Amino acid sequence: MRLRIALVLAAIAITTACSERTLSAERAGSLIAALDGFRRDAHFTIATGLPFQSLSRCLSQNEIEQRRLNEFVLKQGWVRYESREAFVGFGTKASCTAFALTPGGMAASAQWAKGRSASGQGIVWIVPIGRRELVRVTKLTAAPDGSTQVEFDWKWTPNDTGVALQMATPNASTFFAQTKKSRASCRRADDRWRCVLAPWPTPADGLGELPS
């Protein structure tokens, strides 16, 4: 009886070791989904304290609200209008419309990241709207260098703000509906599999910013 148990345990150990030496699609998917480079939020930005202007003039509120994301954040009650001094044309000063956070926006901003605009004027708020989700591993290829090349499908999965955006802006619906393709390289070292993401096919895929 003891001999039989020992043989069963040995067989299990051998099977486990062999399975670890060969990367399965399920294991590859788990490793890729856990990478910091994969676990990025999708987002859009709100700029506060930054005048809405072209090179020659201030933009009207109607022009501002033609951008669906601006209309969305106003309807969410996160921002209000204020006036900011700006230079338009050939050094002419003008009072242009800008966004400022409302009390509701200040409360919501506890979940946002904060940065500076490229001009250094105003504040840019980075609003998370979803996360990457690995849909499936589609192909595993053993490479001559001993690595396993992994091809996989992924998509953005919306959070509550992302769901609300889908109902407000057509481009958000398209953004979340798309299934995208990417690759990773996995290699076994020190009895463990480690994966490295290939560069994302487009900068937008890597950054995760919702198109305007």
ZAGUGU-372144 format. One line per field, with one value per atom (N, C-alpha, C): z, x, y; residue in one letter; atom name. Coordinates in pm, whole numbers, plus 32768, in hexadecimal, padded with zeros to 4 digits. Layout:
REM residues N
zz	(Z / ...)
xx	(X / ...)
yy	(Y / ...)
aa	(A / ...)
at	(CA / ...)
REM end
This chain:
REM residues 212
zz	(8000 / 8000 / 8000 / 805A / 8061 / 7FDE / 7F9F / 7F20 / 7EB6 / 7EB6 / 7E54 / 7E69 / 7EE5 / 7F02 / 7ED5 / 7EF1 / 7ECA / 7E33 / 7DEA / 7D57 / 7D22 / 7D60 / 7D37 / 7D4D / 7DC4 / 7DE3 / 7D85 / 7D62 / 7D05 / 7C7B / 7C53 / 7BD0 / 7BCC / 7C3C / 7C44 / 7C3C / 7C84 / 7C85 / 7BFA / 7BB5 / 7B2D / 7ACF / 7ADB / 7A85 / 7A9D / 7B1E / 7B40 / 7B09 / 7B19 / 7AE5 / 7A4F / 7A0B / 7978 / 794D / 7995 / 7971 / 7988 / 79EF / 7A09 / 799D / 7962 / 78F9 / 7877 / 7866 / 77EF / 7815 / 77D4 / 77F4 / 77B4 / 7805 / 77D2 / 77B4 / 7764 / 7744 / 77C1 / 7819 / 7895 / 78ED / 78FA / 794C / 790E / 788B / 7847 / 785C / 7852 / 7867 / 78F3 / 7957 / 79E2 / 79F9 / 79BF / 79CF / 798D / 7916 / 78CD / 7914 / 7941 / 7984 / 7A06 / 7A42 / 7AC0 / 7AAD / 7A32 / 7A19 / 7A31 / 7A6C / 7A84 / 7A02 / 7998 / 7918 / 78DB / 7906 / 78D3 / 7928 / 79A9 / 7A05 / 7A08 / 7999 / 798D / 797F / 79BC / 79AF / 7927 / 78ED / 7881 / 78C2 / 787B / 78BA / 7853 / 7883 / 7837 / 7894 / 7860 / 78B2 / 78B7 / 7928 / 793B / 795D / 7914 / 7932 / 797A / 79EE / 7A38 / 7A3C / 7A3C / 7A40 / 79BE / 7953 / 78D0 / 786F / 783D / 77E6 / 7766 / 773E / 76BD / 7653 / 75FA / 7597 / 751C / 74AE / 7436 / 7435 / 73C9 / 73C3 / 73C3 / 738E / 7379 / 73D0 / 7417 / 7462 / 74CE / 7529 / 758D / 754D / 757D / 754C / 759B / 7557 / 7599 / 75E7 / 7645 / 768F / 7632 / 75C9 / 7569 / 7524 / 74FF / 74BF / 7520 / 759D / 7603 / 7615 / 7618 / 7633 / 75B9 / 7546 / 74D0 / 74E1 / 7536 / 7558 / 75C0 / 759E / 75F2 / 767F / 768E / 7714 / 776C / 7730 / 777E / 77A9 / 774D / 776E / 77DC / 77D6 / 7839 / 78C5 / 78D3 / 7959 / 7993 / 793D / 796C / 79A0 / 7957 / 7981 / 79FE / 7A12 / 7A8B / 7B06 / 7AEC / 7B5B / 7B96 / 7B4A / 7B7C / 7B67 / 7B01 / 7AE0 / 7ACE / 7ADC / 7ABD / 7A69 / 7A30 / 79E2 / 7A3C / 7A18 / 7A56 / 79E9 / 7A09 / 79A8 / 79CA / 7962 / 7972 / 790A / 7933 / 78D6 / 7876 / 77F8 / 7792 / 772D / 76E7 / 7679 / 75F5 / 75A4 / 7522 / 74B6 / 743F / 73D2 / 73EB / 73D0 / 73DD / 7467 / 74CF / 7556 / 7596 / 755D / 7594 / 7609 / 7678 / 76EB / 76DD / 770A / 7705 / 777C / 77A2 / 780E / 77CE / 77D7 / 7796 / 77FD / 77CD / 7822 / 7842 / 78BD / 78E8 / 7945 / 7963 / 79C3 / 7A4E / 7AB3 / 7B3E / 7B7C / 7BDA / 7C1B / 7C78 / 7C77 / 7CD6 / 7D57 / 7DC2 / 7E39 / 7E18 / 7DBE / 7D94 / 7D4A / 7CF8 / 7CB0 / 7D0E / 7D75 / 7DD7 / 7E20 / 7E41 / 7E85 / 7E28 / 7DA9 / 7D48 / 7D2C / 7D34 / 7D10 / 7D6F / 7DE1 / 7E3B / 7DF6 / 7D8C / 7D40 / 7CBF / 7CA8 / 7C2D / 7C48 / 7BE0 / 7BE9 / 7BBD / 7BEB / 7BD3 / 7B90 / 7B2A / 7AE5 / 7AB1 / 7A66 / 7A2A / 7994 / 795B / 78C9 / 7888 / 7807 / 77BE / 77C6 / 77CD / 77D4 / 7861 / 78C3 / 794E / 7990 / 7945 / 7979 / 799B / 7A10 / 7A35 / 7A67 / 7A82 / 7AB5 / 7A58 / 7A40 / 79F0 / 7A4F / 7A50 / 7AA2 / 7A4A / 7A76 / 7A29 / 7A68 / 7A1E / 7A52 / 7A21 / 7A79 / 7A4C / 7A20 / 79B0 / 797C / 7965 / 7981 / 796E / 7979 / 7968 / 7970 / 78FD / 78E1 / 787C / 78AF / 7855 / 7875 / 7808 / 782F / 77CE / 77A7 / 7728 / 76F8 / 76E3 / 7698 / 767E / 7648 / 7662 / 761F / 759E / 752E / 74AD / 7470 / 749A / 745C / 74B4 / 74BF / 7502 / 749C / 7491 / 742F / 7473 / 746A / 74A1 / 7444 / 747A / 742A / 7433 / 73D0 / 73D2 / 744B / 7487 / 74F9 / 757D / 7576 / 75ED / 762F / 75FE / 7635 / 75F5 / 7631 / 75F6 / 75D4 / 7554 / 7528 / 7534 / 7577 / 7597 / 754E / 7507 / 74CA / 7516 / 7532 / 7581 / 7558 / 7578 / 7562 / 75E7 / 75E4 / 765D / 763A / 769F / 7689 / 7708 / 76FA / 776E / 77A9 / 782B / 7870 / 78C5 / 78B0 / 78F3 / 7988 / 79D6 / 7A5F / 7A5B / 7ACD / 7ACE / 7A79 / 7A7F / 7A2D / 799A / 7979 / 78EF / 78B9 / 790D / 78E4 / 78C6 / 791D / 7906 / 7886 / 786D / 77F3 / 7775 / 777B / 7708 / 76DE / 773E / 7720 / 76F1 / 7709 / 76E8 / 766A / 764A / 75D9 / 7580 / 74FF / 74A4 / 74A0 / 74A8 / 749F / 7517 / 758B / 7600 / 75E9 / 75AB / 758C / 7531 / 74CC / 7471 / 74BA / 7510 / 755D / 75AF / 75F3 / 7648 / 75FB / 7586 / 7539 / 74EF / 74D3 / 7480 / 74CC / 7488 / 74BA / 746E / 74B7 / 747B / 7488 / 7438 / 7437 / 7464 / 74B6 / 74E3 / 74F7 / 751C / 752A / 75A9 / 75D5 / 7645 / 762E / 766C / 7666 / 76F2 / 76FF / 7781 / 7780 / 77F0 / 77FA / 7885 / 788B / 790B / 7941 / 79BC / 79FD / 7A93 / 7AD1 / 7B61 / 7B85 / 7B2E / 7B43 / 7B44 / 7B07 / 7B00 / 7A74 / 7A49 / 79CA / 79E3 / 798F / 7995 / 790A / 7906 / 7885 / 787C / 7802 / 77E5 / 7770 / 7781 / 7717 / 76A3 / 7629 / 75B4 / 75B2 / 7569 / 755D / 752B / 7563 / 7537 / 74A5 / 7459 / 73C9 / 73AB / 7402 / 73EF / 7475 / 7472 / 74EF / 7540 / 74FB / 7541 / 7590 / 755A / 75A4 / 7625 / 761D / 7693 / 76FB / 76CE / 772A / 7763 / 7711 / 7741 / 7749 / 76FB / 7701 / 769C / 76CC / 7675 / 760E / 758D / 7527 / 753B / 751C / 752A / 74C5)
xx	(8053 / 8000 / 8057 / 80BF / 8118 / 8163 / 8188 / 81CD / 8174 / 80F5 / 8096 / 8087 / 807A / 806C / 80E9 / 815E / 81DB / 81E5 / 81B8 / 81BB / 815D / 80E6 / 8084 / 80BD / 80FA / 8134 / 81A6 / 81F6 / 8264 / 8230 / 81C6 / 818A / 8153 / 8115 / 80E0 / 8150 / 81BD / 8230 / 826B / 8279 / 82B1 / 8255 / 81D2 / 8171 / 8175 / 817D / 8182 / 81FF / 8271 / 82EF / 82EB / 82B4 / 82AB / 824E / 81DE / 817E / 81BA / 8211 / 8252 / 82B8 / 82F6 / 8359 / 8316 / 8298 / 824D / 81E7 / 81ED / 8192 / 810A / 80A2 / 801A / 7FDF / 7F75 / 7F31 / 7EF8 / 7EC1 / 7E86 / 7EF0 / 7F64 / 7FD0 / 8008 / 8018 / 804A / 7FEB / 7F68 / 7F06 / 7F0D / 7F1E / 7F27 / 7FA3 / 8013 / 8090 / 8088 / 8050 / 8046 / 7FE7 / 7F74 / 7F11 / 7F47 / 7FAB / 7FE4 / 8054 / 8081 / 80EF / 80C3 / 811C / 80FD / 80DE / 8126 / 810E / 8087 / 804D / 7FC8 / 7F5A / 7F72 / 7F0A / 7F06 / 7EE4 / 7EDA / 7E47 / 7E25 / 7D9D / 7D8C / 7D15 / 7CEB / 7CBC / 7CC7 / 7CA6 / 7C84 / 7C4C / 7C48 / 7C75 / 7C8A / 7CBE / 7C5D / 7C61 / 7C1A / 7C84 / 7C84 / 7CE1 / 7C97 / 7CC8 / 7C8C / 7CF0 / 7CB8 / 7D0E / 7D56 / 7D2D / 7D6D / 7D09 / 7D23 / 7CC1 / 7CA4 / 7C26 / 7C01 / 7C13 / 7C74 / 7C91 / 7CD1 / 7CC4 / 7D12 / 7D87 / 7DD3 / 7E43 / 7E13 / 7D9B / 7D70 / 7CFC / 7CBA / 7C43 / 7C1F / 7BC7 / 7B8F / 7B21 / 7B10 / 7AA3 / 7A23 / 79B3 / 7932 / 790C / 78AD / 787F / 7840 / 77FE / 77C2 / 782E / 789C / 790A / 794B / 7957 / 7992 / 793E / 78BB / 7862 / 7849 / 787B / 7875 / 78D1 / 7935 / 7989 / 793D / 791D / 78C4 / 78F9 / 797E / 79B5 / 799F / 79A8 / 798B / 78F9 / 78A1 / 7813 / 77F9 / 783F / 782E / 7855 / 78CB / 78F9 / 78A2 / 786A / 780C / 778C / 7758 / 76DD / 76F1 / 776C / 778B / 7792 / 7797 / 77A0 / 782B / 7890 / 791A / 795E / 7931 / 7972 / 790A / 7938 / 78E9 / 7942 / 7904 / 7950 / 7988 / 79FF / 7A38 / 7A83 / 7AB1 / 7AFB / 7B8F / 7BE2 / 7C73 / 7CAF / 7D10 / 7D53 / 7DAA / 7DA7 / 7DF5 / 7E2A / 7E93 / 7EC8 / 7E98 / 7E57 / 7E25 / 7E58 / 7E62 / 7E92 / 7F21 / 7F3C / 7FC4 / 7FD6 / 7FD6 / 7FEE / 7F79 / 7F04 / 7E8E / 7E57 / 7E3B / 7E02 / 7D6B / 7D37 / 7CA6 / 7C7E / 7C01 / 7BCB / 7B83 / 7BBF / 7B87 / 7B47 / 7AEF / 7AAD / 7B0D / 7B08 / 7B56 / 7AFF / 7B2D / 7AE9 / 7B26 / 7AD1 / 7AFC / 7AAC / 7AE7 / 7A9F / 7A32 / 79C1 / 7956 / 7973 / 7927 / 7938 / 7929 / 78CB / 78BB / 7935 / 7971 / 79EB / 7A61 / 7A68 / 7AD4 / 7AC9 / 7A4E / 7A3A / 7A60 / 7A35 / 7A54 / 7AE9 / 7B30 / 7BBE / 7C16 / 7BDE / 7C2A / 7C53 / 7C08 / 7C24 / 7C71 / 7C95 / 7CDA / 7D6F / 7DBF / 7E4A / 7E52 / 7EBA / 7EC6 / 7F4B / 7F48 / 7FC3 / 7FBD / 8023 / 802A / 8016 / 7FDF / 7FCF / 8056 / 805D / 80DB / 810D / 80B2 / 80D8 / 8101 / 80E5 / 8103 / 8096 / 802F / 7FBF / 7F4B / 7F12 / 7E9F / 7EC6 / 7E60 / 7E71 / 7E29 / 7E67 / 7E29 / 7E04 / 7D86 / 7D54 / 7D43 / 7D7B / 7D74 / 7D07 / 7C9A / 7C23 / 7C1F / 7C2C / 7C29 / 7B9C / 7B96 / 7B14 / 7B0C / 7B78 / 7B75 / 7C01 / 7C08 / 7C89 / 7C96 / 7D13 / 7D29 / 7CF8 / 7CBF / 7C97 / 7CCE / 7D13 / 7D44 / 7CD1 / 7CB3 / 7C40 / 7C66 / 7CD4 / 7CFF / 7D8E / 7DD5 / 7E55 / 7E36 / 7E63 / 7E3E / 7EA9 / 7F28 / 7F91 / 800D / 804B / 80CC / 812E / 81A2 / 8206 / 828E / 82C9 / 834F / 83B4 / 8405 / 8469 / 84F1 / 8549 / 85CE / 8623 / 8608 / 8658 / 8629 / 85C8 / 8597 / 8520 / 84F9 / 8484 / 8404 / 8394 / 8311 / 82CF / 82B0 / 826F / 81D7 / 819A / 810C / 80BF / 8058 / 7FFD / 7F79 / 7F41 / 7EC7 / 7E6B / 7DEB / 7D85 / 7D65 / 7D4A / 7D24 / 7CC3 / 7C86 / 7C2D / 7C2A / 7BF1 / 7BD8 / 7B51 / 7B4A / 7ACD / 7AA7 / 7A30 / 7A0F / 79F1 / 7A13 / 79E1 / 795D / 792D / 78AC / 78B0 / 791F / 792B / 792F / 7974 / 797B / 78F3 / 78A2 / 781B / 77C7 / 77D1 / 7787 / 77B6 / 7838 / 786F / 783A / 782C / 77FA / 7770 / 771F / 7699 / 7699 / 7709 / 770F / 775D / 77C1 / 7819 / 782C / 7810 / 7820 / 78AE / 7914 / 799D / 79C3 / 7981 / 799B / 7965 / 78F1 / 78B9 / 7916 / 794C / 79AA / 7A2A / 7A5B / 7AD5 / 7ACB / 7A5A / 7A4B / 7A21 / 79E8 / 79B8 / 7A2A / 7A95 / 7B01 / 7B52 / 7B6B / 7BCA / 7C4C / 7CB9 / 7D3A / 7D9A / 7E03 / 7E66 / 7EED / 7F32 / 7FB8 / 800B / 808A / 80E6 / 8139 / 8170 / 81CD / 8232 / 82A5 / 830C / 831E / 8312 / 831D / 8395 / 83D9 / 8450 / 8455 / 8481 / 848E / 851B / 8523 / 85A5 / 8593 / 85F4 / 85EE / 856D / 8549 / 84D2 / 8450 / 8452 / 83D9 / 83CC / 834F / 8336 / 832A / 836D / 8364 / 8341 / 82E7 / 82BA / 82D9 / 82F6 / 830F / 82B5 / 826E / 8215 / 8265 / 8238 / 826F / 8237 / 8275 / 823C / 81AC / 8158 / 80CC / 80C5 / 8066 / 805E / 8053 / 800D / 8003 / 801D / 804C / 805F / 7FDF / 7F6C / 7EEB / 7ECC / 7EF2 / 7EDC / 7F2D / 7FA7 / 7FFC / 7FCF / 7FA7 / 7F80 / 7EF5 / 7E9A / 7E13 / 7DBC / 7DDD / 7D8E / 7D1A / 7CA3 / 7C2E / 7C3D / 7C2E / 7C3A / 7BCF / 7BF3 / 7B94 / 7B23)
yy	(7F88 / 8000 / 807E / 807D / 80EF / 8102 / 8093 / 809B / 80DB / 80B6 / 80EC / 8183 / 81B1 / 8240 / 828C / 824F / 828F / 829F / 8238 / 823E / 82A9 / 82B4 / 831A / 83A5 / 83BB / 843D / 845F / 83FC / 8412 / 8438 / 83F5 / 8414 / 84A1 / 84CB / 8553 / 85B8 / 859D / 85F8 / 8606 / 8596 / 8598 / 85E5 / 85CD / 8612 / 86A8 / 86D1 / 875F / 87A0 / 875C / 8793 / 87A4 / 8741 / 8749 / 87B9 / 87C8 / 8830 / 88BA / 88CA / 894A / 896A / 8903 / 891B / 8947 / 8923 / 894A / 89B4 / 8A24 / 8A93 / 8A7B / 8A79 / 8A69 / 8AF2 / 8AF4 / 8B72 / 8BB2 / 8B5F / 8B93 / 8BD5 / 8B93 / 8BCA / 8C49 / 8C49 / 8CC1 / 8D36 / 8D1C / 8D86 / 8DC0 / 8D6A / 8D98 / 8DED / 8DC2 / 8E0D / 8E96 / 8E9A / 8F19 / 8F79 / 8F47 / 8F9C / 8FD8 / 8F97 / 8FC8 / 902E / 9043 / 90A1 / 9131 / 9180 / 920D / 9257 / 9234 / 9275 / 9254 / 91E6 / 91C2 / 9203 / 920E / 923F / 92D7 / 9310 / 93A2 / 93CB / 943B / 9470 / 94B4 / 94A4 / 94FC / 957E / 95EE / 966D / 96D8 / 9746 / 97C1 / 9831 / 98A8 / 9915 / 998B / 99D0 / 9A4E / 9AB7 / 9B25 / 9B93 / 9C01 / 9C2A / 9C9A / 9D0D / 9D88 / 9DFE / 9E19 / 9DD6 / 9DE5 / 9E23 / 9E9C / 9EDF / 9E90 / 9E8D / 9E53 / 9EBF / 9EAB / 9F11 / 9ED3 / 9F1A / 9EFC / 9F5F / 9F63 / 9FC1 / A052 / A069 / A0F3 / A121 / A0C4 / A0EE / A089 / A0B4 / A059 / A006 / 9F8A / 9F36 / 9F53 / 9F4A / 9F5E / 9EE0 / 9EED / 9E78 / 9E12 / 9E40 / 9DE3 / 9D90 / 9DD0 / 9D89 / 9D26 / 9D4F / 9CF8 / 9C7A / 9C8A / 9C19 / 9BC2 / 9BED / 9B95 / 9B1D / 9B29 / 9AB6 / 9A64 / 99E8 / 9997 / 9982 / 9976 / 9962 / 99DC / 9A53 / 9ACD / 9ACF / 9AAC / 9AA6 / 9A3F / 99D0 / 9965 / 9993 / 99D1 / 99F8 / 9A68 / 9ABD / 9B23 / 9AE4 / 9A82 / 9A3F / 99EA / 99B7 / 996C / 99C8 / 9A4B / 9AAB / 9AB6 / 9A8C / 9A8E / 9B15 / 9B60 / 9BDF / 9C4D / 9CC7 / 9D3F / 9D9B / 9E00 / 9E62 / 9ED0 / 9EFF / 9F76 / 9FC2 / A03B / A08B / A08A / A082 / A086 / A0E4 / A131 / A18A / A13A / A161 / A11A / A17F / A158 / A1A9 / A16C / A1BD / A18F / A1EE / A1B9 / A20E / A23A / A2B8 / A2ED / A32E / A2D8 / A30A / A351 / A345 / A386 / A335 / A379 / A334 / A328 / A2B6 / A2A0 / A24A / A253 / A200 / A18A / A113 / A09C / A03F / 9FEB / 9F88 / 9F16 / 9EE5 / 9E72 / 9E1D / 9DA4 / 9D4E / 9D60 / 9D52 / 9D47 / 9CD5 / 9C8D / 9C20 / 9C56 / 9C15 / 9C2F / 9BE1 / 9BF8 / 9BA3 / 9B0E / 9AEF / 9A63 / 9A30 / 9A86 / 9A62 / 9A50 / 9AA4 / 9A96 / 9A10 / 99E8 / 9967 / 98F4 / 98FD / 9893 / 988A / 98FD / 9900 / 98B2 / 9885 / 982F / 97AD / 9787 / 970D / 9729 / 97A6 / 97CC / 97E8 / 97E1 / 980C / 989D / 98E3 / 9972 / 9991 / 99E6 / 9A0A / 9A98 / 9ABE / 9B43 / 9B3A / 9BA4 / 9BA8 / 9BBE / 9BA8 / 9BB8 / 9C48 / 9CA8 / 9D35 / 9D5F / 9D08 / 9D2A / 9D7B / 9D9C / 9DEB / 9D8F / 9DA0 / 9D4F / 9CC4 / 9C75 / 9BEC / 9B8B / 9B1A / 9AAF / 9A3E / 9A1A / 99AB / 9930 / 98C0 / 9844 / 97ED / 97DA / 9797 / 9707 / 96A3 / 9617 / 95EF / 95A6 / 957B / 94E4 / 949B / 9409 / 93CE / 934A / 9305 / 92A1 / 927C / 9214 / 918E / 9141 / 90B7 / 905C / 8FF3 / 8F91 / 8F37 / 8F34 / 8EE6 / 8E54 / 8E3D / 8DB3 / 8DB4 / 8D48 / 8D30 / 8CE4 / 8D19 / 8CE0 / 8C87 / 8C9A / 8C4A / 8C47 / 8BD3 / 8BC1 / 8B89 / 8BC9 / 8B9E / 8B91 / 8B1A / 8B05 / 8B47 / 8BA1 / 8BEA / 8BA5 / 8BB9 / 8B7B / 8BA1 / 8C16 / 8C40 / 8C03 / 8BA9 / 8B65 / 8BA8 / 8C1C / 8C61 / 8C2D / 8C50 / 8C33 / 8CB7 / 8CCA / 8D44 / 8D32 / 8D92 / 8D87 / 8DF5 / 8DCE / 8E2E / 8E29 / 8E9E / 8EA0 / 8F13 / 8F03 / 8F6A / 8FAC / 902E / 9076 / 90E7 / 911F / 9190 / 91E6 / 925D / 92B3 / 9291 / 927E / 9261 / 92DA / 9314 / 9392 / 9382 / 93EB / 93F6 / 9445 / 9473 / 94BA / 9539 / 9583 / 95FB / 95D7 / 956B / 953E / 9515 / 94D4 / 94AC / 9528 / 958E / 960A / 964F / 9649 / 9684 / 9641 / 95BE / 9573 / 95A4 / 95CB / 95FB / 968C / 96D3 / 9761 / 9780 / 972D / 974B / 96D0 / 96DB / 9669 / 9631 / 9688 / 9656 / 9601 / 9619 / 95C5 / 9538 / 952E / 94AA / 945B / 949E / 945E / 9436 / 948E / 9478 / 93F7 / 93E2 / 936D / 92EF / 9301 / 928D / 9247 / 928D / 9256 / 91ED / 917D / 9119 / 912D / 9139 / 9159 / 90E2 / 90E3 / 9076 / 90AA / 905D / 9081 / 9001 / 9014 / 8FA3 / 8FB1 / 8F42 / 8F41 / 8ED1 / 8EDD / 8E76 / 8E3C / 8DB8 / 8D76 / 8D16 / 8D12 / 8CBE / 8C80 / 8C03 / 8BBD / 8BD0 / 8C05 / 8C1A / 8C07 / 8BC7 / 8BAB / 8B61 / 8B01 / 8AAE / 8AFE / 8B75 / 8BC6 / 8C01 / 8C13 / 8C55 / 8CEC / 8D39 / 8DCA / 8DFF / 8E62 / 8E98 / 8F2D / 8F59 / 8FE6 / 900E / 907B / 90A9 / 90E2 / 90C6 / 9109 / 9197 / 91F4 / 927A / 9273 / 92C7 / 92C9 / 92F3 / 92BD / 92DC / 9372 / 93BE / 944F / 9494 / 9511 / 955B / 9566 / 9574 / 957F / 9500 / 948C / 940E / 940F / 9441 / 9442 / 94A7 / 951D / 9589 / 9576 / 953F / 9527 / 95A2 / 960A / 9685 / 967F / 969F / 96A2 / 9711 / 96F3 / 975C / 97C7 / 9842 / 98B2 / 98A5)
aa	(M / M / M / R / R / R / L / L / L / R / R / R / I / I / I / A / A / A / L / L / L / V / V / V / L / L / L / A / A / A / A / A / A / I / I / I / A / A / A / I / I / I / T / T / T / T / T / T / A / A / A / C / C / C / S / S / S / E / E / E / R / R / R / T / T / T / L / L / L / S / S / S / A / A / A / E / E / E / R / R / R / A / A / A / G / G / G / S / S / S / L / L / L / I / I / I / A / A / A / A / A / A / L / L / L / D / D / D / G / G / G / F / F / F / R / R / R / R / R / R / D / D / D / A / A / A / H / H / H / F / F / F / T / T / T / I / I / I / A / A / A / T / T / T / G / G / G / L / L / L / P / P / P / F / F / F / Q / Q / Q / S / S / S / L / L / L / S / S / S / R / R / R / C / C / C / L / L / L / S / S / S / Q / Q / Q / N / N / N / E / E / E / I / I / I / E / E / E / Q / Q / Q / R / R / R / R / R / R / L / L / L / N / N / N / E / E / E / F / F / F / V / V / V / L / L / L / K / K / K / Q / Q / Q / G / G / G / W / W / W / V / V / V / R / R / R / Y / Y / Y / E / E / E / S / S / S / R / R / R / E / E / E / A / A / A / F / F / F / V / V / V / G / G / G / F / F / F / G / G / G / T / T / T / K / K / K / A / A / A / S / S / S / C / C / C / T / T / T / A / A / A / F / F / F / A / A / A / L / L / L / T / T / T / P / P / P / G / G / G / G / G / G / M / M / M / A / A / A / A / A / A / S / S / S / A / A / A / Q / Q / Q / W / W / W / A / A / A / K / K / K / G / G / G / R / R / R / S / S / S / A / A / A / S / S / S / G / G / G / Q / Q / Q / G / G / G / I / I / I / V / V / V / W / W / W / I / I / I / V / V / V / P / P / P / I / I / I / G / G / G / R / R / R / R / R / R / E / E / E / L / L / L / V / V / V / R / R / R / V / V / V / T / T / T / K / K / K / L / L / L / T / T / T / A / A / A / A / A / A / P / P / P / D / D / D / G / G / G / S / S / S / T / T / T / Q / Q / Q / V / V / V / E / E / E / F / F / F / D / D / D / W / W / W / K / K / K / W / W / W / T / T / T / P / P / P / N / N / N / D / D / D / T / T / T / G / G / G / V / V / V / A / A / A / L / L / L / Q / Q / Q / M / M / M / A / A / A / T / T / T / P / P / P / N / N / N / A / A / A / S / S / S / T / T / T / F / F / F / F / F / F / A / A / A / Q / Q / Q / T / T / T / K / K / K / K / K / K / S / S / S / R / R / R / A / A / A / S / S / S / C / C / C / R / R / R / R / R / R / A / A / A / D / D / D / D / D / D / R / R / R / W / W / W / R / R / R / C / C / C / V / V / V / L / L / L / A / A / A / P / P / P / W / W / W / P / P / P / T / T / T / P / P / P / A / A / A / D / D / D / G / G / G / L / L / L / G / G / G / E / E / E / L / L / L / P / P / P / S / S / S)
at	(N / CA / C / N / CA / C / N / CA / C / N / CA / C / N / CA / C / N / CA / C / N / CA / C / N / CA / C / N / CA / C / N / CA / C / N / CA / C / N / CA / C / N / CA / C / N / CA / C / N / CA / C / N / CA / C / N / CA / C / N / CA / C / N / CA / C / N / CA / C / N / CA / C / N / CA / C / N / CA / C / N / CA / C / N / CA / C / N / CA / C / N / CA / C / N / CA / C / N / CA / C / N / CA / C / N / CA / C / N / CA / C / N / CA / C / N / CA / C / N / CA / C / N / CA / C / N / CA / C / N / CA / C / N / CA / C / N / CA / C / N / CA / C / N / CA / C / N / CA / C / N / CA / C / N / CA / C / N / CA / C / N / CA / C / N / CA / C / N / CA / C / N / CA / C / N / CA / C / N / CA / C / N / CA / C / N / CA / C / N / CA / C / N / CA / C / N / CA / C / N / CA / C / N / CA / C / N / CA / C / N / CA / C / N / CA / C / N / CA / C / N / CA / C / N / CA / C / N / CA / C / N / CA / C / N / CA / C / N / CA / C / N / CA / C / N / CA / C / N / CA / C / N / CA / C / N / CA / C / N / CA / C / N / CA / C / N / CA / C / N / CA / C / N / CA / C / N / CA / C / N / CA / C / N / CA / C / N / CA / C / N / CA / C / N / CA / C / N / CA / C / N / CA / C / N / CA / C / N / CA / C / N / CA / C / N / CA / C / N / CA / C / N / CA / C / N / CA / C / N / CA / C / N / CA / C / N / CA / C / N / CA / C / N / CA / C / N / CA / C / N / CA / C / N / CA / C / N / CA / C / N / CA / C / N / CA / C / N / CA / C / N / CA / C / N / CA / C / N / CA / C / N / CA / C / N / CA / C / N / CA / C / N / CA / C / N / CA / C / N / CA / C / N / CA / C / N / CA / C / N / CA / C / N / CA / C / N / CA / C / N / CA / C / N / CA / C / N / CA / C / N / CA / C / N / CA / C / N / CA / C / N / CA / C / N / CA / C / N / CA / C / N / CA / C / N / CA / C / N / CA / C / N / CA / C / N / CA / C / N / CA / C / N / CA / C / N / CA / C / N / CA / C / N / CA / C / N / CA / C / N / CA / C / N / CA / C / N / CA / C / N / CA / C / N / CA / C / N / CA / C / N / CA / C / N / CA / C / N / CA / C / N / CA / C / N / CA / C / N / CA / C / N / CA / C / N / CA / C / N / CA / C / N / CA / C / N / CA / C / N / CA / C / N / CA / C / N / CA / C / N / CA / C / N / CA / C / N / CA / C / N / CA / C / N / CA / C / N / CA / C / N / CA / C / N / CA / C / N / CA / C / N / CA / C / N / CA / C / N / CA / C / N / CA / C / N / CA / C / N / CA / C / N / CA / C / N / CA / C / N / CA / C / N / CA / C / N / CA / C / N / CA / C / N / CA / C / N / CA / C / N / CA / C / N / CA / C / N / CA / C / N / CA / C / N / CA / C / N / CA / C / N / CA / C / N / CA / C / N / CA / C / N / CA / C / N / CA / C / N / CA / C / N / CA / C / N / CA / C / N / CA / C / N / CA / C / N / CA / C / N / CA / C / N / CA / C / N / CA / C / N / CA / C / N / CA / C / N / CA / C / N / CA / C / N / CA / C / N / CA / C / N / CA / C / N / CA / C / N / CA / C)
REM end
